[in-house]
Amino acid sequence: MSEPGAIYALIPKAMAEVGHVAKTSRNQQQGYQFRGIDAMYNAVQPAFAKLGIFCAPSVSAQQREERTSKNGAALTYVILTVQHRFYAHDGSFIDVVTIGEAMDSGDKASNKAMSAAMKYALIELLAIPTEGDNDTENQTHEVQSKAQQEAAMLWRAMEVAHDQAALDGLAAKVKLLPEDMRAELRSVYAARKKALAEMTVGSKPDPFAAIDAAPPPPPPDEDKINAEVTTLIKELATVKTKAAMAKLVKRWSALPLTDQRAMLEHVQQAAVRLDYEGLKPAANDGDDLPPGC
């Protein structure tokens, strides 16, 4: 039987060298103490350098979507699955796989997620003493509800609707929103309708009249939508023909705008793989919304 690699003897020595790491950072929004990645590196690096241990991380899976904060700011939300391979001088190694999640209003979401994954890899590998929950970020984002995100996208799309037909198609989506959001979007619709009327001859009846007269439809079945999203992602990863891709795109287009946007990267990857040219930006029942709306 071969001798175990040096890494298995060095990790317990590193555990003895590191000891505990105190919670010296503070989340200003929620008022709790936590252990930051810098404190973790400061505690671990001397022991690793002394014992000849180093880490080679690699990202094995990534999920990414755009969200909106309650104050309207754009946020990038990232989930990374990271494999951390800790090596010893003889080439032996131990793998530690952790998940890092992060949101950021700039271009640092992936950086934060990598730091979070590394911090918990070190905690788990070295059993670094801790108390309570240790949150990964010194920043808290308040995220809009799904209905608020839908209303925000409809708002932006109405403001740039290229003709009355497109504007009316967007107005039809408003009936799925709560009454207070419908009232806010009415003024946006009216302003864009007036602007379009000044550019074209004639106008169409206000579709809100029919919407308000009809009883509100039942709310969307979130469980059903989430199940459809999960199924579509799996099928997009394995679709082999353009005909099958067209059917998947049709199902994707029937989803709410927020779910369409969340899945857009999966759809685009499948379209590129099959050289499929029938893909349009996420839209509303045939409306050609500009990208980013």
HELIX and SHEET records of a PDB file:
HELIX    1   1 ILE A    7  VAL A   18  1                                  12    
HELIX    2   2 ILE A   37  LEU A   51  1                                  15    
HELIX    3   3 ALA A  109  LEU A  126  1                                  18    
HELIX    4   4 LYS A  146  GLU A  159  1                                  14    
HELIX    5   5 GLN A  164  LYS A  173  1                                  10    
HELIX    6   6 VAL A  174  LEU A  176  5                                   3    
HELIX    7   7 GLU A  179  MET A  199  1                                  21    
HELIX    8   8 PRO A  207  ALA A  213  1                                   7    
HELIX    9   9 GLU A  222  THR A  238  1                                  17    
HELIX   10  10 LYS A  242  SER A  253  1                                  12    
HELIX   11  11 LEU A  257  LEU A  274  1                                  18    
SHEET    1   A 2 SER A  25  ARG A  26  0                                        
SHEET    2   A 2 GLN A  33  PHE A  34 -1                                        
SHEET    1   B 3 PHE A  54  THR A  68  0                                        
SHEET    2   B 3 ALA A  74  TYR A  87 -1                                        
SHEET    3   B 3 PHE A  93  ASP A 104 -1                                        
END                                                                             
